[in-house]
């Protein structure tokens, strides 16, 4: 079993919101980014977590002054946080007892993506990288780390590689051998170490199998993640059935947004209705074939975005 994890939270991350708040403390879908990562680990039985901090690290520590109810946190300082992320991994090398999860504090993902990896033997030598072969789902392909596979092994990795067949999700199980490879390099990126270890046939890929994830790096990707959470729920497990018949449902922020979504869906011939309770509003879309078309998901996200962006303008005009 994998019972340890390292979370990288040292960088500045100023593309997201300038210097307003340390990036790991940003709220997405009503929950702090770093708290989401800790909760996902706790759900998968990981209790020993090292968090690498650097830029405004004291503020991050203060936000977790009471710790986490299910996870023991060890704070690891990286004073060279301006250097590539491999330096943060090296800062945590003393913490590792065997193979461990390595996660990014600015990634949101379905906790179920960790479940099969948590069952791995902590004494193994291979590093595992979770990849997403559905490249069309990548919101910002230019900034994504691409991966080329040879079977389940990594043949190449990097943001600028010319040939690739999947995307690095930022979810790893790393072995001490990866840290040893990083230690041979000056100011390495994580991808540098992965590439070196891959040449030895010791980095394998694991398909995320359609589970959702998103790197929250910019205001645009943060907004996109908010849409995903509204459509799929806090754990990004996918559309949730409201009835026992074939249908999928999407949470929406208000009845006004729900009406906009339903109108657009009906214009394209979809059977869509609004359902509301005291605290929750849903749009229900009938799926007679048993599965929702990808174009429906895209349309719902697009209409949510358009409607929610227009709400403040209407409110201001009314005032």
Helices and strands as residue ranges (DSSP letters): E 4-9, H 14-17, G 23-25, E 27-28, E 31-32, H 33-43, E 48-53, H 57-63, E 72-77, H 85-91, G 93-95, E 100-104, E 107-109, H 112-118, E 127-132, G 135-137, G 141-143, E 146-150, E 153-158, E 166-174, H 176-183, H 190-198, E 203-207, E 213-215, H 219-232, E 247-252, H 255-267, E 272-276, E 281-286, H 294-318
